Amino acid sequence: MDHEGHPAEHEITLGAVLSALADPLRRRVVMELARAPIGTERTCASFGLPVSKATLTHHFRILRESGLIRQIDRGNSRAATLRRDDLDRRLPGLLDLVAAETPAP
């Protein structure tokens, strides 16, 4: 992992990714990013998850440490972007499956 907690591409594992995606809120974040134009960056708050700030931080840490997202420091906030290229090389087709899922009500 780098100094910000992002694993290198070769460190992204199916187990860690599936564990991160097991949570419906985290899966929703990845689904929204997978459906967005390539390179889209969004702040954590922009997803409107119904959780406290501490829980939101926890969810994004899990997504970052599993290798699903890269977080970029924007001063007083952090933006998240999908690691699409890395994931397509490591786990081909996974993002297509997540993007195709029907969102939970």
Rosetta constraint file for C-alpha pairs under 8 A:
AtomPair CA 1 CA 5 HARMONIC 5.43 0.50
AtomPair CA 1 CA 6 HARMONIC 5.16 0.50
AtomPair CA 1 CA 7 HARMONIC 4.04 0.50
AtomPair CA 1 CA 8 HARMONIC 5.87 0.50
AtomPair CA 1 CA 11 HARMONIC 7.84 0.50
AtomPair CA 2 CA 6 HARMONIC 5.42 0.50
AtomPair CA 2 CA 7 HARMONIC 6.36 0.50
AtomPair CA 2 CA 8 HARMONIC 7.33 0.50
AtomPair CA 5 CA 64 HARMONIC 6.82 0.50
AtomPair CA 5 CA 65 HARMONIC 5.76 0.50
AtomPair CA 6 CA 64 HARMONIC 5.84 0.50
AtomPair CA 6 CA 65 HARMONIC 5.55 0.50
AtomPair CA 6 CA 66 HARMONIC 7.85 0.50
AtomPair CA 6 CA 67 HARMONIC 6.26 0.50
AtomPair CA 6 CA 70 HARMONIC 6.70 0.50
AtomPair CA 7 CA 11 HARMONIC 5.60 0.50
AtomPair CA 7 CA 12 HARMONIC 6.40 0.50
AtomPair CA 7 CA 64 HARMONIC 7.98 0.50
AtomPair CA 7 CA 65 HARMONIC 6.30 0.50
AtomPair CA 7 CA 66 HARMONIC 7.20 0.50
AtomPair CA 7 CA 67 HARMONIC 5.77 0.50
AtomPair CA 8 CA 12 HARMONIC 6.86 0.50
AtomPair CA 8 CA 67 HARMONIC 7.83 0.50
AtomPair CA 9 CA 67 HARMONIC 7.58 0.50
AtomPair CA 9 CA 86 HARMONIC 5.75 0.50
AtomPair CA 9 CA 87 HARMONIC 7.90 0.50
AtomPair CA 9 CA 90 HARMONIC 7.41 0.50
AtomPair CA 10 CA 90 HARMONIC 7.61 0.50
AtomPair CA 12 CA 16 HARMONIC 7.26 0.50
AtomPair CA 12 CA 17 HARMONIC 7.39 0.50
AtomPair CA 12 CA 66 HARMONIC 6.41 0.50
AtomPair CA 12 CA 67 HARMONIC 5.58 0.50
AtomPair CA 12 CA 87 HARMONIC 7.99 0.50
AtomPair CA 12 CA 90 HARMONIC 7.22 0.50
AtomPair CA 13 CA 17 HARMONIC 6.27 0.50
AtomPair CA 13 CA 66 HARMONIC 7.52 0.50
AtomPair CA 13 CA 90 HARMONIC 7.95 0.50
AtomPair CA 14 CA 18 HARMONIC 5.96 0.50
AtomPair CA 14 CA 91 HARMONIC 7.29 0.50
AtomPair CA 15 CA 19 HARMONIC 6.00 0.50
AtomPair CA 16 CA 20 HARMONIC 6.19 0.50
AtomPair CA 16 CA 66 HARMONIC 5.20 0.50
AtomPair CA 17 CA 21 HARMONIC 6.16 0.50
AtomPair CA 17 CA 63 HARMONIC 7.96 0.50
AtomPair CA 17 CA 66 HARMONIC 5.35 0.50
AtomPair CA 17 CA 67 HARMONIC 7.08 0.50
AtomPair CA 17 CA 68 HARMONIC 6.82 0.50
AtomPair CA 18 CA 22 HARMONIC 6.03 0.50
AtomPair CA 19 CA 23 HARMONIC 7.65 0.50
AtomPair CA 20 CA 26 HARMONIC 6.74 0.50
AtomPair CA 20 CA 27 HARMONIC 7.62 0.50
AtomPair CA 20 CA 62 HARMONIC 6.16 0.50
AtomPair CA 20 CA 63 HARMONIC 6.05 0.50
AtomPair CA 20 CA 66 HARMONIC 6.63 0.50
AtomPair CA 21 CA 26 HARMONIC 5.96 0.50
AtomPair CA 21 CA 27 HARMONIC 4.87 0.50
AtomPair CA 22 CA 26 HARMONIC 7.74 0.50
AtomPair CA 22 CA 27 HARMONIC 7.03 0.50
AtomPair CA 23 CA 27 HARMONIC 6.14 0.50
AtomPair CA 24 CA 28 HARMONIC 6.05 0.50
AtomPair CA 24 CA 104 HARMONIC 7.82 0.50
AtomPair CA 25 CA 29 HARMONIC 6.50 0.50
AtomPair CA 25 CA 49 HARMONIC 7.07 0.50
AtomPair CA 26 CA 30 HARMONIC 6.46 0.50
AtomPair CA 26 CA 59 HARMONIC 6.35 0.50
AtomPair CA 26 CA 60 HARMONIC 7.69 0.50
AtomPair CA 26 CA 63 HARMONIC 7.07 0.50
AtomPair CA 27 CA 31 HARMONIC 5.96 0.50
AtomPair CA 27 CA 98 HARMONIC 7.39 0.50
AtomPair CA 28 CA 32 HARMONIC 6.09 0.50
AtomPair CA 28 CA 103 HARMONIC 7.05 0.50
AtomPair CA 29 CA 33 HARMONIC 6.28 0.50
AtomPair CA 29 CA 47 HARMONIC 6.83 0.50
AtomPair CA 30 CA 34 HARMONIC 5.89 0.50
AtomPair CA 30 CA 68 HARMONIC 7.49 0.50
AtomPair CA 30 CA 69 HARMONIC 7.98 0.50
AtomPair CA 30 CA 82 HARMONIC 7.17 0.50
AtomPair CA 30 CA 98 HARMONIC 7.33 0.50
AtomPair CA 30 CA 99 HARMONIC 7.86 0.50
AtomPair CA 31 CA 35 HARMONIC 6.17 0.50
AtomPair CA 31 CA 95 HARMONIC 7.85 0.50
AtomPair CA 31 CA 98 HARMONIC 5.56 0.50
AtomPair CA 31 CA 99 HARMONIC 4.85 0.50
AtomPair CA 31 CA 101 HARMONIC 7.68 0.50
AtomPair CA 32 CA 36 HARMONIC 6.22 0.50
AtomPair CA 32 CA 99 HARMONIC 7.40 0.50
AtomPair CA 33 CA 37 HARMONIC 7.89 0.50
AtomPair CA 33 CA 40 HARMONIC 7.02 0.50
AtomPair CA 33 CA 81 HARMONIC 7.09 0.50
AtomPair CA 33 CA 82 HARMONIC 6.08 0.50
AtomPair CA 34 CA 38 HARMONIC 7.95 0.50
AtomPair CA 34 CA 82 HARMONIC 7.03 0.50
AtomPair CA 34 CA 84 HARMONIC 7.79 0.50
AtomPair CA 34 CA 95 HARMONIC 6.39 0.50
AtomPair CA 34 CA 96 HARMONIC 7.71 0.50
AtomPair CA 34 CA 98 HARMONIC 7.52 0.50
AtomPair CA 34 CA 99 HARMONIC 5.57 0.50
AtomPair CA 35 CA 99 HARMONIC 5.80 0.50
AtomPair CA 36 CA 40 HARMONIC 6.35 0.50
AtomPair CA 38 CA 84 HARMONIC 7.88 0.50
AtomPair CA 39 CA 81 HARMONIC 6.61 0.50
AtomPair CA 39 CA 82 HARMONIC 7.41 0.50
AtomPair CA 40 CA 81 HARMONIC 6.02 0.50
AtomPair CA 40 CA 82 HARMONIC 7.70 0.50
AtomPair CA 41 CA 79 HARMONIC 5.69 0.50
AtomPair CA 41 CA 80 HARMONIC 5.37 0.50
AtomPair CA 41 CA 81 HARMONIC 4.77 0.50
AtomPair CA 42 CA 46 HARMONIC 6.38 0.50
AtomPair CA 42 CA 47 HARMONIC 7.90 0.50
AtomPair CA 42 CA 79 HARMONIC 4.99 0.50
AtomPair CA 42 CA 80 HARMONIC 5.30 0.50
AtomPair CA 42 CA 81 HARMONIC 6.73 0.50
AtomPair CA 43 CA 47 HARMONIC 7.58 0.50
AtomPair CA 43 CA 77 HARMONIC 6.87 0.50
AtomPair CA 43 CA 78 HARMONIC 5.72 0.50
AtomPair CA 43 CA 79 HARMONIC 4.16 0.50
AtomPair CA 43 CA 80 HARMONIC 6.04 0.50
AtomPair CA 44 CA 56 HARMONIC 7.47 0.50
AtomPair CA 44 CA 60 HARMONIC 7.54 0.50
AtomPair CA 44 CA 77 HARMONIC 7.95 0.50
AtomPair CA 44 CA 78 HARMONIC 6.69 0.50
AtomPair CA 44 CA 79 HARMONIC 6.31 0.50
AtomPair CA 44 CA 80 HARMONIC 6.70 0.50
AtomPair CA 45 CA 49 HARMONIC 7.42 0.50
AtomPair CA 49 CA 56 HARMONIC 7.46 0.50
AtomPair CA 51 CA 55 HARMONIC 5.96 0.50
AtomPair CA 51 CA 56 HARMONIC 6.18 0.50
AtomPair CA 52 CA 56 HARMONIC 6.13 0.50
AtomPair CA 53 CA 57 HARMONIC 6.18 0.50
AtomPair CA 54 CA 58 HARMONIC 6.32 0.50
AtomPair CA 55 CA 59 HARMONIC 6.26 0.50
AtomPair CA 56 CA 60 HARMONIC 6.32 0.50
AtomPair CA 57 CA 61 HARMONIC 6.11 0.50
AtomPair CA 58 CA 62 HARMONIC 6.35 0.50
AtomPair CA 59 CA 63 HARMONIC 6.35 0.50
AtomPair CA 60 CA 64 HARMONIC 6.01 0.50
AtomPair CA 61 CA 65 HARMONIC 5.97 0.50
AtomPair CA 62 CA 66 HARMONIC 6.02 0.50
AtomPair CA 63 CA 67 HARMONIC 6.44 0.50
AtomPair CA 63 CA 68 HARMONIC 5.39 0.50
AtomPair CA 63 CA 69 HARMONIC 5.83 0.50
AtomPair CA 64 CA 68 HARMONIC 5.97 0.50
AtomPair CA 64 CA 69 HARMONIC 5.01 0.50
AtomPair CA 64 CA 70 HARMONIC 5.87 0.50
AtomPair CA 64 CA 71 HARMONIC 6.91 0.50
AtomPair CA 67 CA 83 HARMONIC 7.09 0.50
AtomPair CA 67 CA 87 HARMONIC 7.91 0.50
AtomPair CA 68 CA 82 HARMONIC 6.14 0.50
AtomPair CA 68 CA 83 HARMONIC 5.71 0.50
AtomPair CA 68 CA 84 HARMONIC 7.96 0.50
AtomPair CA 68 CA 87 HARMONIC 7.17 0.50
AtomPair CA 69 CA 80 HARMONIC 6.16 0.50
AtomPair CA 69 CA 81 HARMONIC 5.44 0.50
AtomPair CA 69 CA 82 HARMONIC 4.48 0.50
AtomPair CA 69 CA 83 HARMONIC 5.20 0.50
AtomPair CA 70 CA 80 HARMONIC 5.68 0.50
AtomPair CA 70 CA 81 HARMONIC 5.35 0.50
AtomPair CA 70 CA 82 HARMONIC 6.31 0.50
AtomPair CA 70 CA 83 HARMONIC 6.26 0.50
AtomPair CA 71 CA 78 HARMONIC 6.17 0.50
AtomPair CA 71 CA 79 HARMONIC 5.49 0.50
AtomPair CA 71 CA 80 HARMONIC 4.53 0.50
AtomPair CA 71 CA 81 HARMONIC 6.46 0.50
AtomPair CA 72 CA 78 HARMONIC 5.46 0.50
AtomPair CA 72 CA 79 HARMONIC 5.11 0.50
AtomPair CA 72 CA 80 HARMONIC 6.36 0.50
AtomPair CA 72 CA 81 HARMONIC 7.96 0.50
AtomPair CA 73 CA 77 HARMONIC 6.40 0.50
AtomPair CA 73 CA 78 HARMONIC 4.60 0.50
AtomPair CA 73 CA 79 HARMONIC 6.52 0.50
AtomPair CA 74 CA 78 HARMONIC 5.23 0.50
AtomPair CA 74 CA 79 HARMONIC 6.69 0.50
AtomPair CA 83 CA 87 HARMONIC 6.07 0.50
AtomPair CA 84 CA 88 HARMONIC 5.95 0.50
AtomPair CA 84 CA 95 HARMONIC 7.68 0.50
AtomPair CA 85 CA 89 HARMONIC 6.29 0.50
AtomPair CA 86 CA 90 HARMONIC 6.15 0.50
AtomPair CA 87 CA 91 HARMONIC 5.39 0.50
AtomPair CA 87 CA 92 HARMONIC 6.87 0.50
AtomPair CA 87 CA 94 HARMONIC 7.69 0.50
AtomPair CA 87 CA 95 HARMONIC 7.58 0.50
AtomPair CA 88 CA 92 HARMONIC 4.50 0.50
AtomPair CA 88 CA 93 HARMONIC 6.64 0.50
AtomPair CA 88 CA 94 HARMONIC 7.36 0.50
AtomPair CA 88 CA 95 HARMONIC 7.39 0.50
AtomPair CA 93 CA 97 HARMONIC 6.48 0.50
AtomPair CA 94 CA 98 HARMONIC 6.41 0.50
AtomPair CA 95 CA 99 HARMONIC 5.95 0.50
AtomPair CA 96 CA 100 HARMONIC 6.08 0.50
AtomPair CA 97 CA 101 HARMONIC 6.43 0.50
